Amino acid sequence: MIEGIPNPAWIVRNLWLIPVLPLLAAGLAAIAPQRRRRLSASLAIGAMSCSLVLAGAALAEALHEPARQVVNFPWLQFGGEWLRLGWILDPLTAVMLVMVTFVSLLIFIYSVGYMDHDANFTRFFCFLSLFGAAMLGVVVSNSLLLLFMCWEVVGLTSYLLIGFWYQKPEAAAAAAKAFITTRIGDLGFFLGMLWLYGQTGTLLFYDHGAGCLEHSALTMLAGRAAALGMAASTGIALLIFCGAVGKSGQLPLHVWLPDAMEGPTPVSALIHAATMVAAGVFLIARVYPLMAAPAAGVQALTVVAWVGAITAFFAATIAVAQNDIKRILAYSTVSQLGYMMLGLGVGGVAVGFFHLITHAFFKALLFLGAGSVIHGCTEEQDIRNMGGLRKLMPITFATYAVGTLALCGVPLFSGFWSKDEILHAAHGWSVSQVPYALGAAGALLTAFYMTRQVCYVFFGNRRQPAVVHPVLAEHAADHGMGLQDTEFCDPASGTHAAHESPAVMTAPLIILAFFAALLGFLGTPAWPWFQAFLEGRHAAVDFGQFSGNGILMLMAISTAIVCAGLAIGWWFYGRRPIENATAPDPTAPMDPLERLQPRLFHALANRLYVDEFYGMTVIRLARAAAQFCDWLDRWVWNGAVQAVRWLVLGAAHMDASFDSYVVNAGFDEGCRGVRQSGGMLSRIENGRVQSYLRILGAALVVLALFLVWGRRG
Amino acid sequence: MSGLSVPLSLPWLTVLTAVPVAGALLVLLAGAKPAAARGMAWVAALASLGVTLLLWHGFRPAWGGLQFEERRPWIPSLGVEYHVGIDGLGLLMLLLSAVVVLISIAASAKVRQQPRLYFALVLLLEAGLFGTFTALNFIHWFFYWELSLIPAFFLVRLWGGPGRAQAATQFFLYTMVGSVALLLAFLAIFLATGHFDFIDLAQMVANGQPIAGLARNMGGLHGAIAWWIFWGVFLGFAVKVPIVPFHTWLPSTYAEAPSGVTILLTGAMSKMGLYGLLRILLPLFPGQMRQVLTPLLWLAVASIVFSSFAAWAQDDLKRIFAYSSINHLGYCVLGILAAVKWSAMSSAGNKAAALDGAILQMVNHALTASVLFWFVALLEERSGGLRGLNDFGGLRKVMPVFCGLMGIAIFSSLGLPGLNGFPGEFLIFKGAFPLVTWAAALSVIGLLITAVFLLGVLERVFYRPVNPRWSGMPDLTGRERLALAPAVALMFVLGLYPQLVLGLVNQTVVHLLAGIRP
C-alpha cells in the first residue's frame, strides 16, 4: 500500500497519529465528567504537544526527502471497486502541520487562562481537541473524500465553538449561520468531488500515477469539454473552489465570519483566524494542479484571483467602520484571506501559502491580544469604551503593536514580505492590473483601520462605558466576575480598572509576537527558502534579486502605501485623544470619520447591507418555499386525499341509509312475519324460539346483504 | 468456520418468524402488571435478535445468492409454495428489524394502558416484518405484508394522540389501497406467467422473458395491462416508503402514533417499501422502470427536496422528523432508480455504488430515525407530552447529556462525516451523479435544507436562554444512558467502518445488478 520511496520513514507510516492523538483526547474529554477540568485541559494540551513533536518529525523528514510520500488504504467496497483513502507527506503538509499544531498548542495554553472561570471548561477543551484532530486530518489527507470528511467535522467544531455560550441567542444564531453558509459552499465542493470521482474513478490525490492530481487524469480532464465553454477540469475546479469560498469567508459567502466572533476569543484566534478559515486556501493549494490544469476557455485560477482581490478590498472597507474589536479583526481576516486567494490565483502555491503561514501567526497574535484586552476590561468589546490601555496592559500592548505592524505590512515584519510577494505577483499578472490596484488599496485601508483600532484601544484616556449591556453583565457573572467585583473596580473613579492578563495568557502572546515579527525572513526575495522548499528547489542567498524585476520599486510603493495608511489613521484618530464628551454636543458622533462622512460611515458600519440583502432575497425565498411546501401538503395533496375520503364516506352513507330504510324495513317486516309464525310454531312445538329466531334473523341479514351487494356488483 | 457453527438443518427462518409470535402469546398470558408484559416483550425481542445474530454468524457474505433457503410445496396447482430465504439484503433487514423493535420497546417504557395487548401487537408486527423480509413466494409474503399492517393500525388507533382516529384511518386506507394494487397486480402476473415466486419470476426476466411481454400475450387482454401491473406494484411500495405524492398519511400518522410505534413505522416498516422496490420491482420490471425513469426520478427528487422544505415549516418535533424521514428515504429511492439507468457497461461501479449506498442508507436511516424518535419520546415523558419547537429552549443547560447524545443523532441525520449518515448518502450520490446527473444535482438542495431545519431544532430546543418552566427537567437517568449508549456507539461504528454493512451486502448487489443487465 505504501507508495513513493521504497522504505518510508517511521513518521510517514505513522502520520495518521498526528490527527488521531487529539481525536483520542477529544473522545476521553467527551466522556469525562464536567468537574474534571484539569484532566480535560491536560489531555488536550498533552495530545497537541505530542502532535507538535510528530509534526516536527514530519517536517524534518520532508526536509530530508522533499519528494511526496503517500500511504493509501482501502475503506469500503462497492461492486468490484474499493474506495481508498490515504495520507500524504509533502512540504505543503509538513509546513501546515507544524503551523497548525504550534499555533493550536499556544492557543490551548492561552485558553486555560482565558476560560478559567467558565462552567463548561471541560467541554471547551473537548471541542478544541476535536477541532485540532479534524484540522490536522484535512492537512494530512491524500484523498479528496477524506479531506472533505475532515473538512465537515472542522465545520462542526466551528459550529460548536461559535455557539459555545449557547445561552446567548446571538451566539446560537451565529453558530447556525456559520454552519449553513459554509455548507452552501460545501455542496459545490461535494458536487465537484462527485464529478471528479465520476470522471477519473479515484479521489486519491496521488496514487502512483493513477491519482486524480496526476498527469494522466489532468490531461484527460483538461481535454474533456463541459458546459459553457469550460473544460471539465475547470468546472470541477470551480465547484471545489465554492467550498473554499465558504470556508475561507470569500465573497459572497463571507457573512458568517464576522458573526462567528460570538465565540470565545481563543476560538476566534484559532479557528476563525489562523487555521480553519485558512483551510480553504490550503484546499486550493492542495488541488492546485487541478486548478492550474492547462484547459481551454475560462481559467479556474482567474476566477480565484478575482474573487480574492475583490474580497481583499471589500472586507477592508467594512473593517474601517466597525466598533467591535473582534469584528474589525474578523473583517481583516476576510480581507487577508482574499489576499491569499489572490496570491494563489496570480502567483502560485508558494505565494498564497506563505501569506497563510505568516498571517496565522500575526492574526492569532492579534486575536489573543484582543482577548487579553477583553478579559482585562471585563468582557467589554466595544473599542469606543476602551482607551488608554497602553499603560495598564503593557505586554498586551507591545505584542499587539507587533501584530499590527505585521498585518499592515510594515517593512521587515513578516506580513510585509508575504503581502508584498502577492502584490508583486498581481502586478505581473497578464490578465488584468485591477487586482493589483484593489490589493494596493486594500493595503492602504488595512493600515488605516488598524491604526484606528490601536488608537482607540491603547491610546488616549480610558472612556466610560455608556451602558453596560445586560447580556454582558450576565455573561460576566457567568465568568464569576461580577461587575462590582472589587478586584476589577477602581474605587477612586468607580470605573473598572483594566488589568494585565496572567502569564498563561501573555506568554503565548510573546511567542507569537516573536514569530510575527521574524517569520518573514524565511521567504524574502533574497533568500526564498520557504518558496523553494514548497516547490522542491534549493534556495540560494542572492541579494541581487532585490534589484531585478522591479521588486525594489514595488516594495517602495508598498511601503509608501502603508506609511500613508498609518499616517492618515494617526491624523484622524491619534492626533488628539478621542473622548466621548469632548464634542460640544454630547449626541454628536464620536468617530472623526463618522463626523466627516456620516452616510458612508453608516453604510460601512452596517456591513454595506449584505446581510440585509440576503435576508430579503435568498432567505425570504427559501422560507417562502418551505411555507409553500407545507401549504401544498396540507391543502392540495391532503385535500385531494380528503376529497376521496369524503366521496367514499358519502357513498358509505348512501349505502347506510339504503340499508336502514330499504333493507331494514324489509327486515323488520320479515321479523314481524317470523314472530307471528314463530308464535304459531311455539304453540305447536314449545321449543327454544329465541335461538331459532336468532338463526333465522342472521340468515335473513346475510341473504339481504347478498342480494343487495350482489345486484350492485 | 471455527467456534460456534449454525446447524443448517434447522429451518432457521421459520423459527425466526415463530419466535415473536410465541412471544406475543406469552405476553398476553403474562401478569397484568405493565412491568411483566414489558419484561416478557424484552425477552421475546432479545430472543429474536439472538436468532438474527445466529443467522449473521452462519451467513456467507461472499456468496451473493440465497442462503438458509426453505422451499416446500403448498398448493402446487396454483404455484403456491412455502419459500423463504435470505441474501445479504434480507439479512440486513432482519438485523435492522430486530434492533428497531428493541428500540421501540425501550421507548415504550411509559405505556400504562393495556400493556399486554400493546406489547403483543408490537411482537406480532415484528413477526410480520420477519416474514416479509424472508418470504419469497407472493402468497405468504403478502400475508406477512398485511399482517404487519394490522397491528400497526391498532397500535396507532388505540394508543395514539388526540388525532389518532383520523390518522389511523388514513394510514390504514392509504396502505390498504397500496396493498390492493399489489394484490391485483400479482394476480395478473400469475395469470400471465403461472408463477408466484419472486425468484422464479426474476429468473425469467433475467433470461429475457420480461413480464410485460408475457402480459401482452395473455388472451383477451389489452397490451396496457403490462403498465397496469407495473404501476400497481409501484404504488404498493410507493405508499409504504413513502414516495411523494403518496406520503400524506405519514406526517399525521407519525405525529399521532405513540413514539414507540413511530419508531417501528419509520425504522422498520418504511424499509418494507424499499425492500419491495429492491426485491420485487427492480428484478421484475427493469425494462419498464427504464422506460419511465425520468418521471420516477422526478418523484424521487420531489421526495427529497419537497419534504426537506416541508420539514422546515413544521413546529412539531415529530412532524419535523417525519418529513425528514421522507427526505432520507428519498435518497434511497434515488439510488435504486439510478441503478436501473441504461448505460454502458463501464458504469457497473457506479450502479453498485448507488445500490450499496441505498441499502446502507436504509440501515442508517433505521438507526438514526429510531433513535431520534426515541429522544422525542424521552422528551415527551419529561414535558408531559409537549414537543413543539417553541415549547423549549436552553435545554443544554438543564440536561447536557440528553442534548449531547441527541445532538449526535441529529448530526448523524444531517449526514456529518464520521457518523453513520454520511457513507450511505455519499455512495448514493457517487453512483447517481454520473448516471442521472440532473437528479443528483437537484437533490443536493435537500442536503442543504436538512441542515437548515435540523440546526433550527438544535437552536430552538437546546440553545438560547433556559425556559424557566423546564429549569428542573431531569437529565437522562443512568438506565436511559445505558440503553442509548449502544445505539449512539453504533452510529460511530457505521460511520467510520461502513464496510461492516457493505461487506454483507455487496455480493447481493452484484448479483442483483447481474439480473437487470439491459
Boltz contact constraints between the chains, C-beta under 6 A:
constraints:
  - contact:
      token1: [A, 76]
      token2: [B, 498]
      max_distance: 6.0
  - contact:
      token1: [A, 76]
      token2: [B, 499]
      max_distance: 6.0
  - contact:
      token1: [A, 76]
      token2: [B, 502]
      max_distance: 6.0
  - contact:
      token1: [A, 77]
      token2: [B, 502]
      max_distance: 6.0
  - contact:
      token1: [A, 77]
      token2: [B, 506]
      max_distance: 6.0
  - contact:
      token1: [A, 78]
      token2: [B, 352]
      max_distance: 6.0
  - contact:
      token1: [A, 78]
      token2: [B, 353]
      max_distance: 6.0
  - contact:
      token1: [A, 78]
      token2: [B, 356]
      max_distance: 6.0
  - contact:
      token1: [A, 79]
      token2: [B, 348]
      max_distance: 6.0
  - contact:
      token1: [A, 79]
      token2: [B, 349]
      max_distance: 6.0
  - contact:
      token1: [A, 79]
      token2: [B, 352]
      max_distance: 6.0
  - contact:
      token1: [A, 79]
      token2: [B, 510]
      max_distance: 6.0
  - contact:
      token1: [A, 81]
      token2: [B, 349]
      max_distance: 6.0
  - contact:
      token1: [A, 149]
      token2: [B, 417]
      max_distance: 6.0
  - contact:
      token1: [A, 152]
      token2: [B, 416]
      max_distance: 6.0
  - contact:
      token1: [A, 152]
      token2: [B, 417]
      max_distance: 6.0
  - contact:
      token1: [A, 153]
      token2: [B, 418]
      max_distance: 6.0
  - contact:
      token1: [A, 156]
      token2: [B, 416]
      max_distance: 6.0
  - contact:
      token1: [A, 166]
      token2: [B, 396]
      max_distance: 6.0
  - contact:
      token1: [A, 166]
      token2: [B, 463]
      max_distance: 6.0
  - contact:
      token1: [A, 167]
      token2: [B, 394]
      max_distance: 6.0
  - contact:
      token1: [A, 167]
      token2: [B, 465]
      max_distance: 6.0
  - contact:
      token1: [A, 169]
      token2: [B, 464]
      max_distance: 6.0
  - contact:
      token1: [A, 172]
      token2: [B, 459]
      max_distance: 6.0
  - contact:
      token1: [A, 172]
      token2: [B, 463]
      max_distance: 6.0
  - contact:
      token1: [A, 172]
      token2: [B, 464]
      max_distance: 6.0
  - contact:
      token1: [A, 176]
      token2: [B, 455]
      max_distance: 6.0
  - contact:
      token1: [A, 176]
      token2: [B, 459]
      max_distance: 6.0
  - contact:
      token1: [A, 179]
      token2: [B, 455]
      max_distance: 6.0
  - contact:
      token1: [A, 180]
      token2: [B, 451]
      max_distance: 6.0
  - contact:
      token1: [A, 180]
      token2: [B, 452]
      max_distance: 6.0
  - contact:
      token1: [A, 183]
      token2: [B, 448]
      max_distance: 6.0
  - contact:
      token1: [A, 183]
      token2: [B, 451]
      max_distance: 6.0
  - contact:
      token1: [A, 187]
      token2: [B, 444]
      max_distance: 6.0
  - contact:
      token1: [A, 187]
      token2: [B, 448]
      max_distance: 6.0
  - contact:
      token1: [A, 194]
      token2: [B, 429]
      max_distance: 6.0
  - contact:
      token1: [A, 194]
      token2: [B, 433]
      max_distance: 6.0
  - contact:
      token1: [A, 197]
      token2: [B, 430]
      max_distance: 6.0
  - contact:
      token1: [A, 198]
      token2: [B, 433]
      max_distance: 6.0
  - contact:
      token1: [A, 198]
      token2: [B, 434]
      max_distance: 6.0
  - contact:
      token1: [A, 625]
      token2: [B, 309]
      max_distance: 6.0
  - contact:
      token1: [A, 626]
      token2: [B, 309]
      max_distance: 6.0
  - contact:
      token1: [A, 626]
      token2: [B, 312]
      max_distance: 6.0
  - contact:
      token1: [A, 626]
      token2: [B, 313]
      max_distance: 6.0
  - contact:
      token1: [A, 627]
      token2: [B, 313]
      max_distance: 6.0
  - contact:
      token1: [A, 629]
      token2: [B, 306]
      max_distance: 6.0
  - contact:
      token1: [A, 629]
      token2: [B, 309]
      max_distance: 6.0
  - contact:
      token1: [A, 629]
      token2: [B, 310]
      max_distance: 6.0
  - contact:
      token1: [A, 630]
      token2: [B, 310]
      max_distance: 6.0
  - contact:
      token1: [A, 630]
      token2: [B, 313]
      max_distance: 6.0
  - contact:
      token1: [A, 633]
      token2: [B, 310]
      max_distance: 6.0
  - contact:
      token1: [A, 637]
      token2: [B, 245]
      max_distance: 6.0
  - contact:
      token1: [A, 637]
      token2: [B, 248]
      max_distance: 6.0
  - contact:
      token1: [A, 638]
      token2: [B, 248]
      max_distance: 6.0
  - contact:
      token1: [A, 641]
      token2: [B, 248]
      max_distance: 6.0
